[in-house]
Amino acid sequence: MKAIVDLAVLTLAPVLYVLLLAGAVLGVVVGILLLVDSERVIRWNSALNRWYSTRQAFHKLDEPIDVKRVVYRWHRVAGVLLFAGALFTLDVLAFSYQTGALVRSFRGLGNPVILSIVFETLRIVLMVGNVAGLVAAAILCFRPSLLKGIEAVGDRYYSGREAVKPLEAMHYQPDEFVRSRPKVVGTLFTVASLYVLFALGLLLM
């Protein structure tokens, strides 16, 4: 795990440094332009200020796909597949699952005793879930109508588009603040960007 973290740091650190350096230089340029020619910066902002909604892009992914008709039409095939998958998983969990090996593999993440409890609890939860899968598979094979009542309760559609709708609204307050106080914002941009450039320069020493 430590080797992976070290590799990630060695790989991402130069990229992050370059991005911070470019952002600081851009901040100095924008800050100075706000001080000497704020109207030009505001025109650039108006030209670049376009809104691209993700709700339309993910609309197709958010539509529910009804598979009940296929499952009930081929209920015996679906039941056999579910039974085989649950039985195989139970066999692995009961005879091949090694809590000790997992604890040794992840010992760098925390206390071995806590890790052992977590992995053993996970094994029990998975076994209970697969036992329930065996029962559901048997019902699906022989009496699929028994599942329709449970399905009617659990078959609910929750749209992610409604949840993120407030995030899709445009807020123009920052633009209005810059337009009304260009000198103040320009000074803050310039000072903050110069400070970042100075701090990045110290890292190279």
MDTraj code that builds the backbone (N, CA, C; nanometers):
import mdtraj as md
import numpy as np

residues = "MET LYS ALA ILE VAL ASP LEU ALA VAL LEU THR LEU ALA PRO VAL LEU TYR VAL LEU LEU LEU ALA GLY ALA VAL LEU GLY VAL VAL VAL GLY ILE LEU LEU LEU VAL ASP SER GLU ARG VAL ILE ARG TRP ASN SER ALA LEU ASN ARG TRP TYR SER THR ARG GLN ALA PHE HIS LYS LEU ASP GLU PRO ILE ASP VAL LYS ARG VAL VAL TYR ARG TRP HIS ARG VAL ALA GLY VAL LEU LEU PHE ALA GLY ALA LEU PHE THR LEU ASP VAL LEU ALA PHE SER TYR GLN THR GLY ALA LEU VAL ARG SER PHE ARG GLY LEU GLY ASN PRO VAL ILE LEU SER ILE VAL PHE GLU THR LEU ARG ILE VAL LEU MET VAL GLY ASN VAL ALA GLY LEU VAL ALA ALA ALA ILE LEU CYS PHE ARG PRO SER LEU LEU LYS GLY ILE GLU ALA VAL GLY ASP ARG TYR TYR SER GLY ARG GLU ALA VAL LYS PRO LEU GLU ALA MET HIS TYR GLN PRO ASP GLU PHE VAL ARG SER ARG PRO LYS VAL VAL GLY THR LEU PHE THR VAL ALA SER LEU TYR VAL LEU PHE ALA LEU GLY LEU LEU LEU MET".split()
xyz = np.array([
    [0.0830, -0.1207, 0.0000],
    [0.0000, 0.0000, 0.0000],
    [0.0867, 0.1260, 0.0000],
    [0.1953, 0.1233, 0.0825],
    [0.2841, 0.2391, 0.0890],
    [0.3509, 0.2645, -0.0459],
    [0.3875, 0.1554, -0.1165],
    [0.4493, 0.1718, -0.2477],
    [0.3533, 0.2360, -0.3471],
    [0.2252, 0.1989, -0.3392],
    [0.1256, 0.2576, -0.4286],
    [0.1083, 0.4062, -0.3994],
    [0.1032, 0.4420, -0.2695],
    [0.0903, 0.5832, -0.2318],
    [0.2114, 0.6629, -0.2785],
    [0.3319, 0.6067, -0.2588],
    [0.4533, 0.6765, -0.3023],
    [0.4546, 0.6963, -0.4538],
    [0.4107, 0.5946, -0.5284],
    [0.4051, 0.6061, -0.6740],
    [0.3054, 0.7134, -0.7159],
    [0.1896, 0.7176, -0.6482],
    [0.0887, 0.8190, -0.6805],
    [0.1413, 0.9587, -0.6527],
    [0.2142, 0.9746, -0.5413],
    [0.2697, 1.1060, -0.5076],
    [0.3738, 1.1484, -0.6097],
    [0.4635, 1.0565, -0.6461],
    [0.5677, 1.0889, -0.7440],
    [0.5093, 1.1204, -0.8813],
    [0.3962, 1.0585, -0.9138],
    [0.3342, 1.0811, -1.0442],
    [0.2519, 1.2087, -1.0468],
    [0.1746, 1.2317, -0.9411],
    [0.0815, 1.3435, -0.9405],
    [0.1434, 1.4745, -0.8952],
    [0.2493, 1.4676, -0.8145],
    [0.3081, 1.5908, -0.7612],
    [0.3567, 1.6857, -0.8717],
    [0.4338, 1.6377, -0.9733],
    [0.4756, 1.7313, -1.0794],
    [0.3586, 1.7902, -1.1576],
    [0.2554, 1.7080, -1.1827],
    [0.1376, 1.7573, -1.2554],
    [0.0668, 1.8647, -1.1742],
    [0.0494, 1.8392, -1.0448],
    [-0.0152, 1.9366, -0.9578],
    [0.0656, 2.0655, -0.9498],
    [0.1982, 2.0522, -0.9461],
    [0.2853, 2.1704, -0.9397],
    [0.2682, 2.2570, -1.0643],
    [0.2679, 2.1919, -1.1810],
    [0.2534, 2.2667, -1.3067],
    [0.1171, 2.3347, -1.3128],
    [0.0114, 2.2638, -1.2703],
    [-0.1223, 2.3232, -1.2715],
    [-0.1311, 2.4432, -1.1779],
    [-0.0724, 2.4318, -1.0594],
    [-0.0721, 2.5442, -0.9659],
    [0.0074, 2.6616, -1.0210],
    [0.1199, 2.6315, -1.0856],
    [0.2023, 2.7370, -1.1435],
    [0.1277, 2.8101, -1.2548],
    [0.0648, 2.7331, -1.3442],
    [-0.0115, 2.7945, -1.4530],
    [-0.1288, 2.8758, -1.3979],
    [-0.1966, 2.8239, -1.2968],
    [-0.3081, 2.8969, -1.2375],
    [-0.2637, 3.0256, -1.1710],
    [-0.1483, 3.0226, -1.1055],
    [-0.0976, 3.1429, -1.0401],
    [-0.0590, 3.2495, -1.1431],
    [0.0066, 3.2071, -1.2518],
    [0.0430, 3.3022, -1.3572],
    [-0.0821, 3.3636, -1.4188],
    [-0.1811, 3.2795, -1.4461],
    [-0.3074, 3.3297, -1.5009],
    [-0.3752, 3.4249, -1.4026],
    [-0.3681, 3.3929, -1.2740],
    [-0.4265, 3.4808, -1.1734],
    [-0.3610, 3.6175, -1.1702],
    [-0.2281, 3.6219, -1.1864],
    [-0.1575, 3.7502, -1.1906],
    [-0.2013, 3.8322, -1.3113],
    [-0.2114, 3.7639, -1.4263],
    [-0.2515, 3.8336, -1.5489],
    [-0.3934, 3.8888, -1.5347],
    [-0.4852, 3.8059, -1.4872],
    [-0.6244, 3.8509, -1.4708],
    [-0.6339, 3.9615, -1.3674],
    [-0.5589, 3.9480, -1.2580],
    [-0.5618, 4.0514, -1.1554],
    [-0.5134, 4.1860, -1.2060],
    [-0.4039, 4.1855, -1.2808],
    [-0.3512, 4.3114, -1.3350],
    [-0.4476, 4.3712, -1.4368],
    [-0.5071, 4.2848, -1.5215],
    [-0.6038, 4.3350, -1.6198],
    [-0.7272, 4.3945, -1.5523],
    [-0.7699, 4.3359, -1.4404],
    [-0.8830, 4.3932, -1.3676],
    [-0.8487, 4.5314, -1.3123],
    [-0.7212, 4.5527, -1.2809],
    [-0.6797, 4.6826, -1.2277],
    [-0.6683, 4.7886, -1.3375],
    [-0.6200, 4.7464, -1.4547],
    [-0.5924, 4.8458, -1.5594],
    [-0.6999, 4.8511, -1.6682],
    [-0.7694, 4.7396, -1.6908],
    [-0.8695, 4.7362, -1.7978],
    [-0.9787, 4.6361, -1.7607],
    [-1.0574, 4.6708, -1.6602],
    [-1.1582, 4.5773, -1.6092],
    [-1.2680, 4.5473, -1.7109],
    [-1.3008, 4.6439, -1.7964],
    [-1.4055, 4.6230, -1.8955],
    [-1.3706, 4.5096, -1.9913],
    [-1.2425, 4.4989, -2.0266],
    [-1.2004, 4.3922, -2.1174],
    [-1.2205, 4.2556, -2.0509],
    [-1.1833, 4.2441, -1.9240],
    [-1.1995, 4.1172, -1.8529],
    [-1.3469, 4.0810, -1.8410],
    [-1.4310, 4.1790, -1.8138],
    [-1.5746, 4.1541, -1.8021],
    [-1.6331, 4.1078, -1.9353],
    [-1.5851, 4.1665, -2.0469],
    [-1.6315, 4.1213, -2.1789],
    [-1.5872, 3.9784, -2.2052],
    [-1.4627, 3.9459, -2.1688],
    [-1.4162, 3.8076, -2.1850],
    [-1.5014, 3.7117, -2.1024],
    [-1.5321, 3.7511, -1.9811],
    [-1.6133, 3.6658, -1.8938],
    [-1.7520, 3.6441, -1.9536],
    [-1.8105, 3.7487, -2.0103],
    [-1.9434, 3.7353, -2.0713],
    [-1.9388, 3.6424, -2.1917],
    [-1.8284, 3.6486, -2.2695],
    [-1.8162, 3.5615, -2.3870],
    [-1.7955, 3.4159, -2.3477],
    [-1.7249, 3.3930, -2.2354],
    [-1.6950, 3.2562, -2.1931],
    [-1.8012, 3.1991, -2.0994],
    [-1.8907, 3.2827, -2.0524],
    [-1.9880, 3.2403, -1.9526],
    [-2.1025, 3.1646, -2.0189],
    [-2.0821, 3.0357, -2.0397],
    [-2.1829, 2.9491, -2.1002],
    [-2.2198, 2.8394, -2.0013],
    [-2.3453, 2.8020, -1.9983],
    [-2.3919, 2.7006, -1.9053],
    [-2.4217, 2.5708, -1.9787],
    [-2.3577, 2.4640, -1.9330],
    [-2.3796, 2.3323, -1.9922],
    [-2.4420, 2.2422, -1.8852],
    [-2.5663, 2.2056, -1.9056],
    [-2.6387, 2.1286, -1.8055],
    [-2.6060, 1.9800, -1.8162],
    [-2.5733, 1.9197, -1.7029],
    [-2.5478, 1.7751, -1.6997],
    [-2.6775, 1.6958, -1.6946],
    [-2.7891, 1.7615, -1.6585],
    [-2.9167, 1.6912, -1.6483],
    [-2.9605, 1.6365, -1.7845],
    [-2.9382, 1.7152, -1.8900],
    [-2.9733, 1.6679, -2.0237],
    [-2.8791, 1.5575, -2.0697],
    [-2.7509, 1.5701, -2.0328],
    [-2.6531, 1.4698, -2.0751],
    [-2.6811, 1.3331, -2.0125],
    [-2.7272, 1.3329, -1.8859],
    [-2.7514, 1.2075, -1.8158],
    [-2.8985, 1.1667, -1.8158],
    [-2.9788, 1.2315, -1.9010],
    [-3.1213, 1.2015, -1.9032],
    [-3.1475, 1.0549, -1.9387],
    [-3.0783, 1.0024, -2.0384],
    [-3.0991, 0.8642, -2.0803],
    [-3.0559, 0.7655, -1.9726],
    [-2.9464, 0.7999, -1.9010],
    [-2.8992, 0.7107, -1.7957],
    [-2.9936, 0.7090, -1.6769],
    [-3.0759, 0.8124, -1.6638],
    [-3.1651, 0.8245, -1.5487],
    [-3.2997, 0.7571, -1.5724],
    [-3.3248, 0.7120, -1.6934],
    [-3.4522, 0.6461, -1.7224],
    [-3.4506, 0.5021, -1.6708],
    [-3.5555, 0.4597, -1.6005],
    [-3.5591, 0.3217, -1.5489],
    [-3.5753, 0.2200, -1.6607],
    [-3.5161, 0.1049, -1.6423],
    [-3.5261, -0.0052, -1.7381],
    [-3.6035, -0.1180, -1.6715],
    [-3.7159, -0.1521, -1.7262],
    [-3.8032, -0.2546, -1.6683],
    [-3.7636, -0.3917, -1.7218],
    [-3.7153, -0.4787, -1.6314],
    [-3.6744, -0.6139, -1.6723],
    [-3.7700, -0.7200, -1.6166],
    [-3.8770, -0.6748, -1.5502],
    [-3.9674, -0.7720, -1.4864],
    [-4.0283, -0.8668, -1.5884],
    [-4.0686, -0.8115, -1.7033],
    [-4.1354, -0.8957, -1.8035],
    [-4.0430, -1.0080, -1.8502],
    [-3.9158, -0.9753, -1.8725],
    [-3.8198, -1.0774, -1.9171],
    [-3.7948, -1.1799, -1.8076],
    [-3.7791, -1.1309, -1.6815],
    [-3.7507, -1.2220, -1.5703],
    [-3.8664, -1.3190, -1.5484],
    [-3.9902, -1.2677, -1.5501],
    [-4.1044, -1.3561, -1.5261],
    [-4.1312, -1.4494, -1.6445],
    [-4.0963, -1.4044, -1.7634],
    [-4.1158, -1.4924, -1.8791],
    [-4.0179, -1.6090, -1.8748],
    [-3.8937, -1.5816, -1.8305],
    [-3.7901, -1.6849, -1.8211],
    [-3.7560, -1.7092, -1.6736],
    [-3.8577, -1.7224, -1.5911],
    [-3.8348, -1.7268, -1.4468],
    [-3.7555, -1.8502, -1.4033],
    [-3.7733, -1.9607, -1.4706],
    [-3.6972, -2.0804, -1.4319],
    [-3.5495, -2.0651, -1.4645],
    [-3.5191, -2.0091, -1.5804],
    [-3.3793, -1.9850, -1.6172],
    [-3.3156, -1.8852, -1.5200],
    [-3.3882, -1.7763, -1.4903],
    [-3.3360, -1.6764, -1.3972],
    [-3.3184, -1.7374, -1.2586],
    [-3.4126, -1.8216, -1.2147],
    [-3.4008, -1.8858, -1.0846],
    [-3.2820, -1.9786, -1.0754],
    [-3.2584, -2.0577, -1.1802],
    [-3.1440, -2.1506, -1.1816],
    [-3.0120, -2.0723, -1.1780],
    [-3.0034, -1.9654, -1.2565],
    [-2.8812, -1.8841, -1.2569],
    [-2.8576, -1.8199, -1.1204],
    [-2.9641, -1.7664, -1.0613],
    [-2.9507, -1.7055, -0.9291],
    [-2.9119, -1.8087, -0.8243],
    [-2.9716, -1.9274, -0.8315],
    [-2.9396, -2.0341, -0.7368],
    [-2.7936, -2.0766, -0.7502],
    [-2.7470, -2.0932, -0.8740],
    [-2.6083, -2.1341, -0.8970],
    [-2.5105, -2.0283, -0.8470],
    [-2.5408, -1.9008, -0.8739],
    [-2.4516, -1.7943, -0.8278],
    [-2.4463, -1.7847, -0.6769],
    [-2.5629, -1.7936, -0.6115],
    [-2.5667, -1.7860, -0.4655],
    [-2.4979, -1.9067, -0.4026],
    [-2.5176, -2.0252, -0.4602],
    [-2.4552, -2.1469, -0.4063],
    [-2.3034, -2.1410, -0.4198],
    [-2.2549, -2.0927, -0.5348],
    [-2.1100, -2.0804, -0.5550],
    [-2.0504, -1.9802, -0.4565],
    [-2.1185, -1.8670, -0.4385],
    [-2.0685, -1.7651, -0.3465],
    [-2.0668, -1.8163, -0.2036],
    [-2.1705, -1.8911, -0.1641],
    [-2.1723, -1.9494, -0.0302],
    [-2.0570, -2.0475, -0.0100],
    [-2.0281, -2.1266, -0.1116],
    [-1.9167, -2.2212, -0.1035],
    [-1.7844, -2.1482, -0.0822],
    [-1.7653, -2.0393, -0.1558],
    [-1.6415, -1.9611, -0.1408],
    [-1.6342, -1.8991, -0.0020],
    [-1.7450, -1.8408, 0.0442],
    [-1.7464, -1.7754, 0.1747],
    [-1.7269, -1.8748, 0.2886],
    [-1.7805, -1.9942, 0.2724],
    [-1.7737, -2.0925, 0.3807],
    [-1.6397, -2.1655, 0.3864],
    [-1.5771, -2.1915, 0.2705],
    [-1.4590, -2.2768, 0.2701],
    [-1.3321, -2.2090, 0.2184],
    [-1.3442, -2.0986, 0.1448],
    [-1.2234, -2.0361, 0.0882],
    [-1.1959, -1.8977, 0.1436],
    [-1.2918, -1.8394, 0.2103],
    [-1.2766, -1.7045, 0.2659],
    [-1.1813, -1.7109, 0.3847],
    [-1.0714, -1.6356, 0.3788],
    [-0.9700, -1.6378, 0.4839],
    [-0.9574, -1.4978, 0.5443],
    [-1.0147, -1.4836, 0.6621],
    [-1.0102, -1.3539, 0.7299],
    [-0.8670, -1.3145, 0.7629],
    [-0.7871, -1.4120, 0.8072],
    [-0.6482, -1.3819, 0.8445],
    [-0.5667, -1.3283, 0.7291],
    [-0.5858, -1.3852, 0.6101],
    [-0.5106, -1.3378, 0.4932],
    [-0.5508, -1.1954, 0.4568],
    [-0.6799, -1.1642, 0.4679],
    [-0.7250, -1.0288, 0.4387],
    [-0.6698, -0.9288, 0.5407],
    [-0.6668, -0.9686, 0.6667],
    [-0.6125, -0.8804, 0.7709],
    [-0.4660, -0.8515, 0.7448],
    [-0.3898, -0.9542, 0.7062],
    [-0.2474, -0.9324, 0.6760],
    [-0.2296, -0.8422, 0.5542],
    [-0.3176, -0.8554, 0.4554],
    [-0.3051, -0.7734, 0.3347],
    [-0.3356, -0.6270, 0.3623],
    [-0.4288, -0.6014, 0.4540],
    [-0.4716, -0.4639, 0.4813],
    [-0.4262, -0.4160, 0.6197],
    [-0.3204, -0.4761, 0.6733],
    [-0.2790, -0.4424, 0.8095],
    [-0.2316, -0.2975, 0.8218],
    [-0.1920, -0.2369, 0.7088],
    [-0.1475, -0.0989, 0.7145],
    [-0.2603, 0.0014, 0.7288],
    [-0.3853, -0.0437, 0.7158],
    [-0.4994, 0.0481, 0.7215],
    [-0.5523, 0.0704, 0.8627],
    [-0.5165, -0.0169, 0.9570],
    [-0.5694, 0.0019, 1.0915],
    [-0.5338, -0.1123, 1.1839],
    [-0.5988, -0.1162, 1.2984],
    [-0.5750, -0.2182, 1.4000],
    [-0.6171, -0.3552, 1.3479],
    [-0.5288, -0.4575, 1.3613],
    [-0.5622, -0.5914, 1.3097],
    [-0.6878, -0.6514, 1.3725],
    [-0.7113, -0.6235, 1.5012],
    [-0.8294, -0.6783, 1.5681],
    [-0.9570, -0.6200, 1.5062],
    [-0.9566, -0.4882, 1.4837],
    [-1.0731, -0.4229, 1.4237],
    [-1.0943, -0.4715, 1.2810],
    [-0.9841, -0.4847, 1.2061],
    [-0.9944, -0.5352, 1.0692],
    [-1.0507, -0.6762, 1.0664],
    [-1.0087, -0.7591, 1.1619],
    [-1.0596, -0.8958, 1.1681],
    [-1.2099, -0.8972, 1.1942],
    [-1.2561, -0.8107, 1.2843],
    [-1.4001, -0.8025, 1.3132],
    [-1.4772, -0.7555, 1.1903],
    [-1.4220, -0.6545, 1.1201],
    [-1.4890, -0.6011, 1.0018],
    [-1.5006, -0.7070, 0.8929],
    [-1.3910, -0.7781, 0.8648],
    [-1.3936, -0.8779, 0.7577],
    [-1.4821, -0.9976, 0.7939],
    [-1.4819, -1.0356, 0.9208],
    [-1.5665, -1.1475, 0.9617],
    [-1.7150, -1.1083, 0.9562],
    [-1.7448, -0.9840, 0.9968],
    [-1.8822, -0.9345, 0.9870],
    [-1.9272, -0.9300, 0.8417],
    [-1.8370, -0.8852, 0.7527],
    [-1.8688, -0.8821, 0.6099],
    [-1.8995, -1.0215, 0.5569],
    [-1.8223, -1.1209, 0.6026],
    [-1.8454, -1.2589, 0.5585],
    [-1.9843, -1.3079, 0.6024],
    [-2.0212, -1.2781, 0.7268],
    [-2.1508, -1.3228, 0.7779],
    [-2.2647, -1.2549, 0.7022],
    [-2.2504, -1.1239, 0.6778],
    [-2.3546, -1.0507, 0.6052],
    [-2.3716, -1.1069, 0.4645],
    [-2.2598, -1.1348, 0.3967],
    [-2.2670, -1.1906, 0.2621],
    [-2.3292, -1.3304, 0.2622],
    [-2.2981, -1.4095, 0.3634],
    [-2.3565, -1.5434, 0.3708],
    [-2.5073, -1.5362, 0.3920],
    [-2.5511, -1.4461, 0.4800],
    [-2.6953, -1.4300, 0.5022],
    [-2.7634, -1.3842, 0.3737],
    [-2.7010, -1.2904, 0.3025],
    [-2.7574, -1.2425, 0.1773],
    [-2.7678, -1.3508, 0.0724],
    [-2.6688, -1.4383, 0.0674],
    [-2.6730, -1.5459, -0.0319],
    [-2.7706, -1.6561, 0.0061],
    [-2.7914, -1.6786, 0.1362],
    [-2.8966, -1.7722, 0.1775],
    [-3.0326, -1.7190, 0.1339],
    [-3.0528, -1.5870, 0.1523],
    [-3.1766, -1.5255, 0.1043],
    [-3.1869, -1.5372, -0.0471],
    [-3.0724, -1.5304, -0.1169],
    [-3.0720, -1.5481, -0.2620],
    [-3.1137, -1.6883, -0.3027],
    [-3.0735, -1.7888, -0.2242],
    [-3.1165, -1.9261, -0.2538],
    [-3.2677, -1.9416, -0.2390],
    [-3.3211, -1.8802, -0.1331],
    [-3.4660, -1.8871, -0.1126],
    [-3.5391, -1.8171, -0.2272],
    [-3.4896, -1.6973, -0.2638],
    [-3.5530, -1.6234, -0.3732],
    [-3.5436, -1.7003, -0.5047],
    [-3.4316, -1.7692, -0.5264],
    [-3.4162, -1.8467, -0.6495],
    [-3.5152, -1.9624, -0.6540],
    [-3.5352, -2.0300, -0.5397],
    [-3.6317, -2.1402, -0.5366],
    [-3.7736, -2.0904, -0.5629],
    [-3.8073, -1.9774, -0.5025],
    [-3.9407, -1.9199, -0.5269],
    [-3.9554, -1.8805, -0.6727],
    [-3.8497, -1.8222, -0.7285],
    [-3.8546, -1.7782, -0.8678],
    [-3.8724, -1.8963, -0.9626],
    [-3.8159, -2.0104, -0.9265],
    [-3.8293, -2.1284, -1.0122],
    [-3.9692, -2.1890, -1.0070],
    [-4.0276, -2.1974, -0.8854],
    [-4.1499, -2.2753, -0.8685],
    [-4.2756, -2.1907, -0.8429],
    [-4.2629, -2.0781, -0.7722],
    [-4.3797, -1.9947, -0.7446],
    [-4.3438, -1.8474, -0.7596],
    [-4.3163, -1.8012, -0.8804],
    [-4.2731, -1.6614, -0.8982],
    [-4.3780, -1.5595, -0.8554],
    [-4.5046, -1.6018, -0.8501],
    [-4.6096, -1.5078, -0.8114],
    [-4.5934, -1.4604, -0.6671],
    [-4.5239, -1.5400, -0.5825],
    [-4.5031, -1.5007, -0.4435],
    [-4.4133, -1.3784, -0.4312],
    [-4.3318, -1.3535, -0.5328],
    [-4.2394, -1.2399, -0.5275],
    [-4.3042, -1.1086, -0.5691],
    [-4.4215, -1.1148, -0.6295],
    [-4.4817, -0.9922, -0.6822],
    [-4.5211, -0.8956, -0.5711],
    [-4.5659, -0.9496, -0.4565],
    [-4.6004, -0.8608, -0.3457],
    [-4.4792, -0.7881, -0.2919],
    [-4.3686, -0.8614, -0.2735],
    [-4.2439, -0.7989, -0.2261],
    [-4.1926, -0.7003, -0.3292],
    [-4.2044, -0.7380, -0.4555],
    [-4.1570, -0.6507, -0.5634],
    [-4.2362, -0.5200, -0.5688],
    [-4.3672, -0.5279, -0.5436],
    [-4.4501, -0.4069, -0.5465],
    [-4.4081, -0.3083, -0.4383],
    [-4.3606, -0.3610, -0.3240],
    [-4.3152, -0.2735, -0.2154],
    [-4.1774, -0.2155, -0.2460],
    [-4.0893, -0.2989, -0.2980],
    [-3.9517, -0.2547, -0.3182],
    [-3.9239, -0.1876, -0.4514],
    [-4.0165, -0.2002, -0.5465],
    [-3.9933, -0.1459, -0.6799],
    [-4.0262, 0.0031, -0.6830],
    [-3.9306, 0.0829, -0.6423],
    [-3.9468, 0.2279, -0.6398],
    [-3.8390, 0.2924, -0.7265],
    [-3.8767, 0.4007, -0.7904],
    [-3.7823, 0.4727, -0.8781],
    [-3.7451, 0.6054, -0.8128],
    [-3.6156, 0.6258, -0.7963],
    [-3.5647, 0.7494, -0.7371],
    [-3.4760, 0.8181, -0.8401],
    [-3.5177, 0.9352, -0.8826],
    [-3.4452, 1.0073, -0.9868],
    [-3.3328, 1.0913, -0.9267],
    [-3.2142, 1.0758, -0.9831],
    [-3.1020, 1.1591, -0.9401],
    [-3.1088, 1.2998, -0.9957],
    [-3.1867, 1.3182, -1.1018],
    [-3.1969, 1.4504, -1.1635],
    [-3.2646, 1.5500, -1.0702],
    [-3.3644, 1.5049, -0.9958],
    [-3.4316, 1.5946, -0.9017],
    [-3.3400, 1.6319, -0.7866],
    [-3.2561, 1.5372, -0.7443],
    [-3.1674, 1.5636, -0.6309],
    [-3.0633, 1.6705, -0.6638],
    [-3.0135, 1.6704, -0.7888],
    [-2.9083, 1.7661, -0.8264],
    [-2.9647, 1.8909, -0.8941],
    [-3.0977, 1.9014, -0.9008],
    [-3.1584, 2.0161, -0.9679],
    [-3.1145, 2.1503, -0.9082],
    [-3.1069, 2.1660, -0.7744],
    [-3.0598, 2.2943, -0.7200],
    [-2.9173, 2.3295, -0.7618],
    [-2.8340, 2.2267, -0.7864],
    [-2.6966, 2.2525, -0.8277],
    [-2.6880, 2.2986, -0.9728],
    [-2.7936, 2.2780, -1.0488],
    [-2.7941, 2.3162, -1.1890],
    [-2.8339, 2.4626, -1.2102],
    [-2.8809, 2.5291, -1.1056],
    [-2.9208, 2.6697, -1.1188],
    [-2.7982, 2.7595, -1.1241],
    [-2.8000, 2.8561, -1.2145],
    [-2.6877, 2.9482, -1.2291],
    [-2.6962, 3.0569, -1.1223],
    [-2.5800, 3.0916, -1.0675],
    [-2.5711, 3.1965, -0.9662],
    [-2.4761, 3.3053, -1.0188],
    [-2.5291, 3.4242, -1.0364],
    [-2.4516, 3.5330, -1.0963],
    [-2.3916, 3.6279, -0.9919],
    [-2.4055, 3.5956, -0.8627],
    [-2.3550, 3.6858, -0.7603],
    [-2.2049, 3.7121, -0.7709],
    [-2.1207, 3.6090, -0.7969],
    [-1.9775, 3.6381, -0.8129],
    [-1.9493, 3.7332, -0.9303],
    [-2.0195, 3.7146, -1.0427],
    [-2.0000, 3.8038, -1.1567],
    [-2.0395, 3.9469, -1.1217],
    [-2.1503, 3.9603, -1.0505],
    [-2.1957, 4.0937, -1.0124],
    [-2.0976, 4.1599, -0.9153],
    [-2.0418, 4.0786, -0.8261],
    [-1.9451, 4.1334, -0.7296],
    [-1.8201, 4.1835, -0.8010],
    [-1.7693, 4.1053, -0.8972],
    [-1.6503, 4.1473, -0.9730],
    [-1.6814, 4.2714, -1.0559],
    [-1.8002, 4.2748, -1.1161],
    [-1.8373, 4.3891, -1.1993],
    [-1.8492, 4.5172, -1.1158],
    [-1.8934, 4.5045, -0.9930],
    [-1.9110, 4.6236, -0.9091],
    [-1.7829, 4.6645, -0.8361],
    [-1.6880, 4.5709, -0.8167],
    [-1.5646, 4.6023, -0.7442],
    [-1.4432, 4.5445, -0.8167],
    [-1.4173, 4.5847, -0.9397],
    [-1.3069, 4.5258, -1.0164],
    [-1.1699, 4.5527, -0.9552],
    [-1.1504, 4.6700, -0.8974],
    [-1.0200, 4.7039, -0.8403],
    [-0.9886, 4.6175, -0.7187],
    [-1.0904, 4.5973, -0.6344],
    [-1.0696, 4.5159, -0.5142],
    [-1.0378, 4.3721, -0.5524],
    [-1.1177, 4.3161, -0.6446],
    [-1.0957, 4.1777, -0.6873],
    [-0.9621, 4.1646, -0.7588],
    [-0.9270, 4.2631, -0.8418],
    [-0.7987, 4.2592, -0.9114],
    [-0.6823, 4.2600, -0.8146],
    [-0.6916, 4.3407, -0.7103],
    [-0.5848, 4.3449, -0.6100],
    [-0.5725, 4.2122, -0.5367],
    [-0.6871, 4.1537, -0.4978],
    [-0.6855, 4.0252, -0.4284],
    [-0.6279, 3.9152, -0.5169],
    [-0.6689, 3.9134, -0.6451],
    [-0.6170, 3.8148, -0.7391],
    [-0.4661, 3.8269, -0.7526],
    [-0.4191, 3.9491, -0.7698],
    [-0.2764, 3.9708, -0.7920],
    [-0.1945, 3.9309, -0.6703],
    [-0.2369, 3.9766, -0.5514],
    [-0.1622, 3.9461, -0.4296],
    [-0.1623, 3.7954, -0.4015],
    [-0.2805, 3.7315, -0.4130],
    [-0.2891, 3.5881, -0.3861],
    [-0.2069, 3.5068, -0.4860],
    [-0.2099, 3.5442, -0.6124],
    [-0.1343, 3.4711, -0.7142],
    [0.0153, 3.4903, -0.6967],
    [0.0576, 3.6109, -0.6611],
    [0.2001, 3.6331, -0.6343],
    [0.2474, 3.5538, -0.5131],
    [0.1613, 3.5438, -0.4132],
    [0.1963, 3.4631, -0.2960],
    [0.2140, 3.3164, -0.3342],
    [0.1219, 3.2641, -0.4188],
    [0.1331, 3.1246, -0.4633],
    [0.2602, 3.1045, -0.5443],
    [0.2923, 3.1999, -0.6329],
    [0.4167, 3.1899, -0.7105],
    [0.5383, 3.1903, -0.6189],
    [0.5369, 3.2751, -0.5162],
    [0.6488, 3.2802, -0.4205],
    [0.6616, 3.1477, -0.3465],
    [0.5476, 3.0902, -0.3033],
    [0.5502, 2.9616, -0.2304],
    [0.5984, 2.8479, -0.3225],
    [0.5555, 2.8490, -0.4491],
    [0.6025, 2.7462, -0.5422],
    [0.7506, 2.7607, -0.5701],
    [0.7983, 2.8855, -0.5733],
    [0.9411, 2.9071, -0.5920],
    [1.0235, 2.8545, -0.4769],
    [0.9711, 2.8660, -0.3549],
    [1.0423, 2.8129, -0.2378],
    [1.0548, 2.6611, -0.2445],
    [0.9552, 2.5932, -0.3053],
    [0.9601, 2.4487, -0.3150],
    [1.0746, 2.4006, -0.4022],
    [1.1173, 2.4859, -0.4966],
    [1.2267, 2.4457, -0.5863],
    [1.3644, 2.4675, -0.5244],
    [1.3695, 2.5408, -0.4135],
    [1.5004, 2.5697, -0.3504],
    [1.5482, 2.4514, -0.2682],
])
top = md.Topology()
chain = top.add_chain()
for i, resn in enumerate(residues, 1):
    res = top.add_residue(resn, chain, resSeq=i)
    for name in ("N", "CA", "C"):
        top.add_atom(name, md.element.get_by_symbol(name[0]), res)
traj = md.Trajectory(xyz[None], top)
